[in-house]
Amino acid sequence: MASILDEYEDSQNIRHPAQQHTRLSASNIGITHSGFVNVRLEEEKPIFNKQRIDFSPPEKINHFTVCNNQLCMSLGKDVLLRIDLGKPDQPNQIELGRKDDSKVHRLFLDHTGSHLVISLSTNECLYLNRNTQKVRALSRWKGHLIESVAWNKLLGTEASTGPILVGTNQGLIFEAEISATEGSLFNTNPDQYFRQVHALEEDGQPAPVCCLEVERGVDSKCFIVATTRKRLFQFVGKVPEGSEQQGFSSIFGQNQELLPSFQEFPVNMGYSEIAFYTPKLRSCPKAFAWMMGNGVLYGQLDYGRPDSLLSDVQVWEYTPDIDFSYNKPLSIVLTQFHFLLLLPDRVKAVCTLNGQVVHEDVFPDKFSPLKRMIKDPAGGLVWIYTEKAVFRYHIQREARDVWQMYTSMNKFDLAKEYCRDRPECMDIVLAKEAEHCFQNKRYLESAKCYALTQNYFEEIALKFIEVKEEEALKEFLLKKLNNLKPTEKTQITLLVTWLTELYLNRLGHLESSGAEGALLQEARHEFRGFLSSARHKECFYNNRSTIYDLLASHGNVDDMVYFSVIMQDYERVISHHCQHDDYGAALEVLSKHCDDKLFYKFSPVLMQHIPKKVVDAWIQMGKRLDAKQLIPALVNYSQIGSAQQINESIRYMEFCVYELAVTDEAIHNYLLSLYAKYRPDSLLLYLQQAGTHASEIHYDLKYALRLCAEHGYLQACVLVYRIMELYEEAVDLALKVDVDLAKSCADLPEDDEELRKKLWLKIARHVVQEEKDVKKAMNCLSSCNLLKIEDILPFFPDFVTIDHFKEAICGSLEEYNRHIEGLKQEMEEATESAKRIREDIQEMRNKYGVVESQEKCAACDFPLLNRPFYLFLCGHMFHYDCLFQEVNPHLSAYKQTKLEELQKKLAATVQPARSRHRPKDEDTVSLGMGQLSREQIKSDIDDIIAAECVYCGDLMIRSIDKPFIDPQKYEQEKSSWL
């Protein structure tokens, strides 16, 4: 027996040419260039991969069947071999025990692999269950040569088949049921019943029932398909719910008028076979293929149709090399996209989509003719056997090339379904679909497909330009734009600019042609949706100047304003509104977006036309606006503007000053100027409220004084002079207005009595000389206690009688007398105080203290009498040097310096004893002078360091907030304690 490798080598030369000629490619279906490159490193495995089973049968294989991984074959005359493919090393061989000349005619294995029916050539049937070794006779089946069995997929179990259908070579259809359980004493047969339900004929003669199939549909519908040599019958009926165990007899008895009784074909090759494709285990078949004399009838199974189960049927004729005289088709198997025909020496795989042979596998003669082909629905494997060998086909990725076939048939949706995980194939399908739509003038659909391909961008764009299809070109560019990555900035910029031009051309064409308003509105809405796309906002922003130029070149003002809003280019929007005198809209944009720079720029224009609304907007902005930046707008139009503009300017300035508490000098100066020109009544009130001290004032005093003087507001000038503390000028100017105002100014310099007296003299002179009112002059004396009658008498003329001054003179004399008496009393008190002081001094000179010998220094705690010391009235005693050390750190720098100088002088006066002789007279005089100087120095030192007790005096009180340890020496002190 040849090995698998031998078989592989024998079949390569035959299989590959067929594949090379039949497989479709991009080149032979006219597809344009794709951007994908094939980088496969090895040849792809074929769809139908044959493998010879390493099995040498001891006898010839007569029949073979497999289902649910259970394999059964008839060997020789009387041997049955069973193999569980899950345990291939444990075959089970059973003797049928037949002594006559009967042979196995057919083997039928149910969908569970549990029930095996063996049809014998002597019109007998045997039954074998998977769980037993005993072959049992089906006595009720005797006398019929069984050709087909339809198993019950709904009710069949390992223990029972449920109601099944059986077809004979005489066209009879029986209903039967087989049970694997042992019968009673009087009934040991496994067959429960066996009754005829229908008969099939051809040309008035009984015809063998070649195939039977039973399927369940929705709504309790039951479908039965039966075939003879030339005919295909359909039976449809409803099985009442709960009556499934009653079998199928009711189906055949129901009215079949709505269904065609059969489909017949003229050619008879002596037998037929039908195969079904089931996508999933235990689901209903979706397609069928009936091998008969005229070819293969292929179609879909539609369980929802009332008239026929079969739909989309078509006949694929046999290839010319098939001749019924010597190589008739023997068997058929259906897969998802192919049906496999078994011929005596080869296997042909035909695509169900186009009827082409996509695979042909020739078997060597050494294996003898092929006998039959079976598909195991559980594993999807296809089995072929001869008398000497068994082969198995693995079907791998059957749908790999289906997309090409659907593409060639222009079924692009189906083609895309089968290449979703293969982008290079998807690209070819899309390109073909796009080309197909383009040729059929379905340009929009073509553009959508082209945009998804990798074809050259320029070629596709030129194709649409040549046929003048801007809408399709726009659709293509939009799709391309959406497929670009954010990093492809150059391509995005190009497409965005081009699309903008196309949109503008479209809008311009619609406007010029007078298109319907709804159509134009829709186009504009689409364009604006494109402009406001969040995905391409960055591109629009970076290239906004180009977009503005395009919009301007087309005169599309409305969309330019819309685009400006999207780009937040509010300056352009406001400029547009102002150019069209729509100042309200301009202010609305300003107020909505609260951009202070735009307020500064456009306020001059808006203030000229809608001052009240502008000021309202300013006030609403509050502190977000710098009022100083708005002064140019106010100054410009308040000079030439109407009363409303002036009033609104004043209103905003007042808001800034009183509500926002703005302190800018320019704001206050400008408000002063507005008050001075247009509201003099408010000027004085403002000056009074602004403050009376220069530190509280936010306007320029000199500017305010000049402004008030130019407009003749004397009272306001007086107020400014008062704030400037120019009291003489204030009084001089106030005397021109009102004497009382001058009096209020004269009392202001409270700390300078001389100035106050001078100011009051000015007022008195004015009253006497200018107003010649003696009574009022006397009132001045009572208003100011600094003035005396003698101070104002020189101002009166000589002819004035004394009667006017009698009371004043008498009062003055009395005041002088009281003053003299007060001075006398003060002198007496001073004399007495001096006397007491002299007595205290004398008493202090005679005061002394007693120091015991055991007394110690309060600072160093050493005996006090060992060194010079100080004794204070409080009782504290210090050595001279200890007191010096305690006091010196607390002295001011000046006193420390002075104390150091005194110590140096004291050291210089110390004369060492040069000799023991008596000094001369001149030396005595010199020594006396030195001693006096030394005593004075010591007294000065005592005044500094012994002025008070260091522990009880003010020095200790002043040092209460000083730390005990100098911060600069803290670390050193800290380390000394560690």
Backbone hydrogen bonds, N-H to C=O, Kabsch-Sander energy under -0.5 kcal/mol:
donor,donor_aa,acceptor,acceptor_aa,energy
7,E,3,S,-2.0
8,Y,4,I,-2.3
9,E,5,L,-2.4
10,D,6,D,-2.3
11,S,7,E,-1.7
12,Q,8,Y,-1.1
13,N,9,E,-0.7
15,R,11,S,-2.5
16,H,12,Q,-2.1
18,A,14,I,-0.8
19,Q,15,R,-1.6
20,Q,16,H,-2.7
21,H,17,P,-1.8
22,T,18,A,-1.8
23,R,19,Q,-2.2
29,I,26,A,-0.6
30,G,27,S,-0.9
31,I,26,A,-1.9
39,V,37,V,-0.6
49,N,47,I,-0.9
49,N,394,H,-2.7
50,K,48,F,-0.7
51,Q,392,R,-2.4
53,I,390,V,-2.7
55,F,53,I,-2.4
61,I,387,E,-1.5
62,N,60,K,-0.7
62,N,74,S,-3.3
63,H,74,S,-0.8
65,T,72,C,-2.6
67,C,70,Q,-2.0
70,Q,67,C,-1.8
71,L,69,N,-0.6
71,L,83,I,-2.8
72,C,65,T,-2.9
73,M,81,L,-2.2
74,S,63,H,-2.6
75,L,73,M,-0.5
75,L,79,V,-2.7
76,G,60,K,-2.7
79,V,75,L,-1.7
80,L,94,I,-3.0
81,L,73,M,-2.9
82,R,80,L,-0.5
82,R,92,N,-3.6
83,I,71,L,-2.8
85,L,69,N,-2.6
85,L,83,I,-0.8
87,K,84,D,-2.4
90,Q,87,K,-1.9
92,N,82,R,-3.3
94,I,80,L,-3.4
96,L,78,D,-2.7
105,H,119,S,-3.9
106,R,119,S,-1.5
108,F,117,V,-2.4
110,D,115,H,-2.0
113,G,110,D,-1.2
116,L,114,S,-0.5
116,L,128,L,-2.1
117,V,108,F,-3.0
118,I,126,L,-2.8
119,S,106,R,-2.8
119,S,117,V,-0.6
120,L,118,I,-0.5
120,L,124,E,-3.2
121,S,103,K,-3.0
123,N,120,L,-1.1
126,L,118,I,-2.4
127,Y,136,R,-3.3
128,L,116,L,-2.3
130,R,114,S,-2.1
132,T,129,N,-1.6
135,V,133,Q,-0.5
136,R,127,Y,-2.9
136,R,134,K,-0.5
138,L,125,C,-2.6
139,S,137,A,-1.0
141,W,138,L,-1.1
142,K,139,S,-1.2
143,G,123,N,-3.1
144,H,123,N,-0.8
144,H,141,W,-1.3
146,I,144,H,-0.8
147,E,167,G,-2.9
148,S,167,G,-1.7
150,A,165,L,-3.1
151,W,149,V,-0.6
153,K,151,W,-1.0
156,G,152,N,-1.6
157,T,160,S,-3.6
161,T,178,I,-2.5
164,I,176,A,-3.1
165,L,150,A,-1.9
166,V,174,F,-2.8
167,G,148,S,-2.9
168,T,172,L,-2.0
169,N,145,L,-1.6
171,G,168,T,-1.2
173,I,198,H,-3.2
174,F,166,V,-3.1
174,F,172,L,-0.5
175,E,195,R,-3.9
176,A,164,I,-2.5
177,E,193,Y,-1.2
179,S,190,P,-2.4
180,A,159,A,-3.3
184,S,187,N,-0.9
192,Q,177,E,-3.0
193,Y,177,E,-0.7
195,R,175,E,-2.6
197,V,173,I,-3.2
198,H,173,I,-1.6
200,L,171,G,-3.3
202,E,205,Q,-3.4
205,Q,202,E,-2.0
207,A,200,L,-1.3
209,V,168,T,-2.8
210,C,208,P,-1.2
210,C,227,T,-1.7
211,C,227,T,-1.2
213,E,225,V,-1.9
215,E,223,F,-2.7
217,G,221,K,-2.7
221,K,218,V,-1.3
222,C,237,G,-3.0
223,F,215,E,-3.1
224,I,235,F,-2.8
225,V,213,E,-2.6
226,A,233,F,-1.9
227,T,211,C,-2.0
228,T,231,R,-2.9
232,L,263,Q,-2.1
233,F,226,A,-3.7
234,Q,261,S,-0.8
235,F,224,I,-2.3
237,G,222,C,-1.9
239,V,220,S,-2.5
243,S,240,P,-2.3
246,Q,243,S,-1.6
247,G,244,E,-1.5
251,I,248,F,-0.9
252,F,248,F,-1.4
253,G,249,S,-1.2
254,Q,250,S,-1.0
254,Q,251,I,-0.7
259,L,256,Q,-1.0
263,Q,232,L,-1.9
265,F,230,K,-1.9
269,M,267,V,-0.5
273,E,291,M,-2.0
275,A,289,A,-2.5
277,Y,287,A,-2.4
278,T,276,F,-0.6
283,S,280,K,-1.6
286,K,277,Y,-3.0
287,A,277,Y,-1.1
288,F,299,G,-2.3
289,A,275,A,-2.3
290,W,297,L,-2.7
291,M,273,E,-3.4
291,M,289,A,-0.7
292,M,290,W,-0.7
292,M,295,G,-2.6
293,G,229,R,-0.6
293,G,267,V,-0.7
295,G,292,M,-0.8
296,V,316,W,-2.4
297,L,290,W,-2.5
297,L,295,G,-0.5
298,Y,296,V,-0.7
298,Y,314,Q,-3.4
299,G,288,F,-1.7
300,Q,311,S,-3.1
301,L,286,K,-2.3
302,D,300,Q,-0.6
302,D,309,L,-3.0
303,Y,301,L,-0.7
305,R,302,D,-0.9
311,S,300,Q,-2.6
314,Q,298,Y,-2.4
316,W,296,V,-3.0
316,W,314,Q,-0.6
317,E,315,V,-0.8
322,I,319,T,-2.1
323,D,321,D,-0.7
326,Y,323,D,-1.6
327,N,323,D,-3.1
330,L,342,L,-4.1
331,S,342,L,-0.9
333,V,340,L,-1.7
335,T,338,H,-3.5
339,F,350,V,-2.2
340,L,333,V,-3.0
341,L,339,F,-0.5
341,L,348,K,-3.0
342,L,331,S,-2.8
343,L,341,L,-0.6
343,L,346,R,-2.8
347,V,361,D,-2.3
348,K,341,L,-2.4
349,A,359,H,-3.3
350,V,339,F,-2.5
350,V,348,K,-0.6
351,C,356,Q,-2.9
352,T,337,F,-2.8
353,L,337,F,-0.5
355,G,351,C,-2.1
358,V,349,A,-2.4
358,V,356,Q,-0.7
359,H,349,A,-1.3
361,D,347,V,-2.8
362,V,360,E,-0.5
363,F,345,D,-3.1
367,F,364,P,-1.4
368,S,365,D,-2.2
370,L,344,P,-2.8
371,K,385,Y,-2.4
372,R,385,Y,-1.0
374,I,383,W,-2.7
376,D,381,L,-2.6
380,G,376,D,-2.6
382,V,393,Y,-1.7
383,W,374,I,-3.9
384,I,391,F,-2.2
385,Y,372,R,-1.7
386,T,389,A,-2.7
387,E,369,P,-0.5
388,K,367,F,-0.6
391,F,384,I,-3.5
392,R,51,Q,-2.9
393,Y,382,V,-2.9
394,H,49,N,-2.7
395,I,393,Y,-0.5
396,Q,47,I,-2.7
396,Q,394,H,-0.7
397,R,395,I,-0.5
400,R,397,R,-1.7
401,D,398,E,-0.5
402,V,399,A,-0.7
403,W,399,A,-0.6
404,Q,401,D,-0.7
405,M,401,D,-1.2
406,Y,402,V,-2.7
407,T,403,W,-2.2
408,S,404,Q,-2.4
409,M,405,M,-1.4
410,N,407,T,-1.8
411,K,406,Y,-3.1
412,F,410,N,-1.0
415,A,411,K,-2.0
416,K,412,F,-2.5
417,E,413,D,-1.4
418,Y,414,L,-1.1
418,Y,415,A,-0.5
419,C,416,K,-1.1
420,R,417,E,-0.5
422,R,419,C,-1.2
425,C,422,R,-0.7
426,M,422,R,-2.4
427,D,423,P,-2.2
428,I,424,E,-1.2
429,V,425,C,-2.4
430,L,426,M,-2.6
431,A,427,D,-2.2
432,K,428,I,-2.4
433,E,429,V,-2.8
434,A,430,L,-2.7
435,E,431,A,-2.4
436,H,432,K,-2.5
437,C,433,E,-2.6
438,F,434,A,-2.4
439,Q,435,E,-2.4
440,N,436,H,-1.5
441,K,438,F,-1.6
442,R,437,C,-3.2
443,Y,441,K,-1.1
446,S,442,R,-2.1
447,A,443,Y,-2.6
448,K,444,L,-2.0
449,C,445,E,-1.9
450,Y,446,S,-2.9
451,A,447,A,-2.1
452,L,448,K,-0.6
452,L,449,C,-1.2
453,T,450,Y,-1.4
460,I,456,Y,-1.7
461,A,457,F,-2.4
462,L,458,E,-2.5
463,K,459,E,-1.7
464,F,460,I,-1.7
465,I,461,A,-2.0
466,E,462,L,-2.6
467,V,463,K,-1.3
468,K,465,I,-1.2
469,E,464,F,-2.5
470,E,468,K,-0.8
473,L,469,E,-2.2
474,K,470,E,-2.9
475,E,471,E,-2.4
476,F,472,A,-2.5
477,L,473,L,-2.6
478,L,474,K,-2.5
479,K,475,E,-2.4
480,K,476,F,-2.4
481,L,477,L,-2.6
482,N,478,L,-2.3
483,N,479,K,-1.2
484,L,480,K,-0.7
484,L,481,L,-0.9
488,E,485,K,-1.7
489,K,487,T,-2.0
492,I,488,E,-2.0
493,T,489,K,-2.5
494,L,490,T,-2.2
495,L,491,Q,-2.4
496,V,492,I,-2.6
497,T,493,T,-2.2
498,W,494,L,-2.3
499,L,495,L,-2.9
500,T,496,V,-2.1
501,E,497,T,-1.9
502,L,498,W,-2.1
503,Y,499,L,-2.8
504,L,500,T,-2.4
505,N,501,E,-2.3
506,R,502,L,-2.4
507,L,503,Y,-2.6
508,G,504,L,-2.7
509,H,505,N,-2.4
510,L,506,R,-2.3
511,E,507,L,-2.3
512,S,508,G,-2.4
513,S,509,H,-2.0
514,G,511,E,-0.8
515,A,510,L,-2.4
520,L,516,E,-2.4
521,Q,517,G,-2.7
522,E,518,A,-2.2
523,A,519,L,-2.2
524,R,520,L,-2.5
525,H,521,Q,-2.6
526,E,522,E,-2.2
527,F,523,A,-2.3
528,R,524,R,-2.6
529,G,525,H,-2.0
530,F,526,E,-1.8
531,L,527,F,-2.3
532,S,528,R,-2.2
533,S,530,F,-1.2
536,H,533,S,-0.6
537,K,534,A,-1.0
540,F,536,H,-2.3
541,Y,537,K,-2.5
542,N,538,E,-2.5
543,N,539,C,-1.6
544,R,541,Y,-1.2
547,I,543,N,-1.8
548,Y,544,R,-2.7
549,D,545,S,-2.1
550,L,546,T,-2.2
551,L,547,I,-2.7
552,A,548,Y,-2.7
553,S,549,D,-2.5
554,H,550,L,-1.3
555,G,552,A,-1.1
556,N,551,L,-2.3
557,V,555,G,-1.5
560,M,556,N,-1.3
561,V,557,V,-2.4
562,Y,558,D,-2.2
563,F,559,D,-2.8
564,S,560,M,-2.2
565,V,561,V,-2.0
566,I,562,Y,-2.0
567,M,563,F,-2.5
568,Q,565,V,-1.1
569,D,564,S,-3.2
570,Y,568,Q,-1.4
572,R,569,D,-0.7
573,V,569,D,-1.3
574,I,570,Y,-2.9
575,S,571,E,-2.3
576,H,572,R,-2.2
577,H,573,V,-2.1
578,C,574,I,-2.6
579,Q,575,S,-2.5
580,H,576,H,-1.4
581,D,578,C,-1.7
582,D,577,H,-3.1
583,Y,581,D,-1.1
586,A,582,D,-1.8
587,L,583,Y,-2.7
588,E,584,G,-2.0
589,V,585,A,-2.2
590,L,586,A,-2.2
591,S,587,L,-2.9
592,K,588,E,-2.0
593,H,589,V,-1.9
594,C,590,L,-1.8
595,D,590,L,-0.5
596,D,594,C,-0.8
599,F,595,D,-1.8
600,Y,596,D,-2.3
601,K,597,K,-1.8
602,F,598,L,-2.5
603,S,599,F,-1.8
606,L,602,F,-2.4
607,M,603,S,-3.1
608,Q,604,P,-0.9
609,H,605,V,-0.7
609,H,606,L,-0.8
610,I,606,L,-3.1
614,V,610,I,-2.1
615,V,611,P,-2.7
616,D,612,K,-2.4
617,A,613,K,-2.1
618,W,614,V,-2.5
619,I,615,V,-2.8
620,Q,616,D,-2.2
621,M,617,A,-1.9
622,G,618,W,-1.5
624,R,621,M,-1.8
625,L,622,G,-1.4
627,A,625,L,-0.8
629,Q,626,D,-1.4
630,L,626,D,-0.7
630,L,627,A,-1.0
631,I,627,A,-0.6
631,I,628,K,-0.8
634,L,630,L,-1.7
635,V,631,I,-3.6
636,N,632,P,-2.4
637,Y,633,A,-1.5
638,S,634,L,-1.9
639,Q,635,V,-1.1
640,I,636,N,-0.6
641,G,637,Y,-1.3
646,I,642,S,-1.9
647,N,643,A,-2.9
648,E,644,Q,-2.6
649,S,645,Q,-2.1
650,I,646,I,-2.5
651,R,647,N,-2.4
652,Y,648,E,-2.2
653,M,649,S,-2.4
654,E,650,I,-2.8
655,F,651,R,-2.0
656,C,652,Y,-2.4
657,V,653,M,-2.3
658,Y,654,E,-3.1
659,E,654,E,-0.6
659,E,655,F,-1.6
660,L,655,F,-2.1
662,V,656,C,-2.6
668,H,664,D,-1.7
669,N,665,E,-2.8
670,Y,666,A,-2.3
671,L,667,I,-2.4
672,L,668,H,-2.3
673,S,669,N,-2.2
674,L,670,Y,-2.3
675,Y,671,L,-2.6
676,A,672,L,-3.0
677,K,673,S,-1.9
678,Y,674,L,-3.0
679,R,674,L,-0.8
679,R,675,Y,-1.3
682,S,679,R,-0.7
683,L,679,R,-0.8
684,L,680,P,-1.0
685,L,681,D,-0.8
686,Y,682,S,-2.3
687,L,683,L,-2.4
688,Q,684,L,-2.2
689,Q,685,L,-2.1
690,A,686,Y,-1.9
691,G,687,L,-0.6
691,G,688,Q,-0.5
696,E,693,H,-1.5
697,I,693,H,-0.6
697,I,694,A,-0.8
701,L,699,Y,-0.7
704,A,700,D,-2.7
705,L,701,L,-2.7
706,R,702,K,-2.6
707,L,703,Y,-2.6
708,C,704,A,-2.6
709,A,705,L,-2.4
710,E,706,R,-2.5
711,H,707,L,-1.5
712,G,709,A,-0.9
713,Y,708,C,-2.8
714,L,712,G,-1.4
717,C,713,Y,-1.9
718,V,714,L,-2.9
719,L,715,Q,-2.0
720,V,716,A,-2.0
721,Y,717,C,-2.9
722,R,718,V,-2.4
723,I,719,L,-1.9
724,M,720,V,-2.2
725,E,721,Y,-0.5
725,E,722,R,-1.1
726,L,721,Y,-2.4
727,Y,725,E,-1.2
730,A,726,L,-2.0
731,V,727,Y,-2.8
732,D,728,E,-2.6
733,L,729,E,-2.4
734,A,730,A,-2.4
735,L,731,V,-2.1
736,K,733,L,-0.8
737,V,734,A,-1.3
738,D,734,A,-3.3
742,A,738,D,-1.7
743,K,739,V,-2.6
744,S,740,D,-2.2
745,C,741,L,-1.5
746,A,742,A,-2.2
747,D,743,K,-1.4
748,L,745,C,-1.3
750,E,748,L,-2.3
752,D,749,P,-0.8
753,E,751,D,-0.7
756,R,752,D,-2.3
757,K,753,E,-2.8
758,K,754,E,-2.0
759,L,755,L,-2.8
760,W,756,R,-2.6
761,L,757,K,-2.2
762,K,758,K,-1.8
763,I,759,L,-1.9
764,A,760,W,-2.9
765,R,761,L,-3.0
766,H,762,K,-2.4
767,V,763,I,-2.5
768,V,764,A,-2.7
769,Q,765,R,-3.3
770,E,765,R,-0.6
770,E,766,H,-1.7
771,E,766,H,-1.7
773,D,767,V,-2.0
774,V,772,K,-0.7
777,A,773,D,-1.7
778,M,774,V,-2.3
779,N,775,K,-1.7
780,C,776,K,-1.4
781,L,777,A,-1.1
782,S,778,M,-1.4
783,S,779,N,-1.9
784,C,780,C,-1.7
787,L,784,C,-0.8
791,D,788,K,-1.2
792,I,788,K,-1.0
793,L,789,I,-1.3
795,F,792,I,-1.3
796,F,792,I,-0.6
796,F,793,L,-1.4
800,V,797,P,-1.2
804,H,801,T,-1.0
805,F,802,I,-1.9
806,K,802,I,-0.8
806,K,803,D,-0.6
809,I,805,F,-3.4
810,C,806,K,-2.6
811,G,807,E,-2.5
812,S,808,A,-2.0
813,L,809,I,-2.7
814,E,810,C,-2.5
815,E,811,G,-1.9
816,Y,812,S,-2.1
817,N,813,L,-2.5
818,R,814,E,-2.3
819,H,815,E,-1.9
820,I,816,Y,-2.5
821,E,817,N,-2.4
822,G,818,R,-1.8
823,L,819,H,-1.8
824,K,820,I,-2.3
825,Q,821,E,-2.1
826,E,822,G,-1.9
827,M,823,L,-2.1
828,E,824,K,-2.2
829,E,825,Q,-2.2
830,A,826,E,-2.0
831,T,827,M,-2.2
832,E,828,E,-2.2
833,S,829,E,-2.1
834,A,830,A,-2.1
835,K,831,T,-1.9
836,R,832,E,-1.9
837,I,833,S,-1.9
838,R,834,A,-2.1
839,E,835,K,-1.9
840,D,836,R,-2.2
841,I,837,I,-2.3
842,Q,838,R,-2.3
843,E,839,E,-2.2
844,M,840,D,-2.2
845,R,841,I,-1.9
846,N,842,Q,-1.1
847,K,844,M,-1.0
852,E,850,V,-0.5
855,E,852,E,-1.3
857,C,862,F,-2.8
858,A,877,M,-3.1
861,D,857,C,-1.6
864,L,855,E,-2.7
867,R,864,L,-1.1
870,Y,878,F,-2.7
872,F,876,H,-2.2
875,G,872,F,-1.9
878,F,870,Y,-1.8
880,Y,868,P,-2.7
883,L,879,H,-2.8
884,F,880,Y,-2.1
885,Q,881,D,-2.0
886,E,882,C,-1.9
887,V,883,L,-2.5
888,N,884,F,-2.4
890,H,887,V,-1.6
891,L,887,V,-0.6
891,L,888,N,-1.3
896,Q,892,S,-2.4
897,T,893,A,-2.1
898,K,894,Y,-2.4
899,L,895,K,-2.8
900,E,896,Q,-1.8
901,E,897,T,-2.0
902,L,898,K,-2.4
903,Q,899,L,-2.0
904,K,900,E,-1.8
905,K,901,E,-2.3
906,L,902,L,-2.7
907,A,903,Q,-2.1
908,A,904,K,-1.6
909,T,905,K,-1.3
910,V,906,L,-0.5
910,V,907,A,-0.7
911,Q,909,T,-0.6
914,R,912,P,-1.0
924,T,920,K,-2.2
925,V,921,D,-2.5
926,S,922,E,-2.5
927,L,923,D,-3.0
928,G,924,T,-2.5
929,M,925,V,-2.2
930,G,926,S,-2.3
931,Q,927,L,-2.8
932,L,928,G,-2.2
933,S,929,M,-2.1
934,R,930,G,-2.5
935,E,931,Q,-2.4
936,Q,932,L,-2.0
937,I,933,S,-2.0
938,K,934,R,-2.4
939,S,935,E,-2.2
940,D,936,Q,-2.1
941,I,937,I,-2.3
942,D,938,K,-2.6
943,D,939,S,-2.2
944,I,940,D,-1.0
944,I,941,I,-0.5
945,I,941,I,-2.6
946,A,942,D,-2.3
953,G,949,C,-2.3
956,M,953,G,-0.7
957,I,953,G,-1.1
958,R,954,D,-2.7
959,S,955,L,-1.0
960,I,957,I,-1.4
962,K,959,S,-1.4
969,K,966,D,-1.7
970,Y,967,P,-0.9
973,E,969,K,-2.5
974,K,970,Y,-2.8
975,S,971,E,-2.4
976,S,972,Q,-1.3
977,W,973,E,-0.8
977,W,974,K,-0.8
978,L,974,K,-0.6
978,L,975,S,-0.5
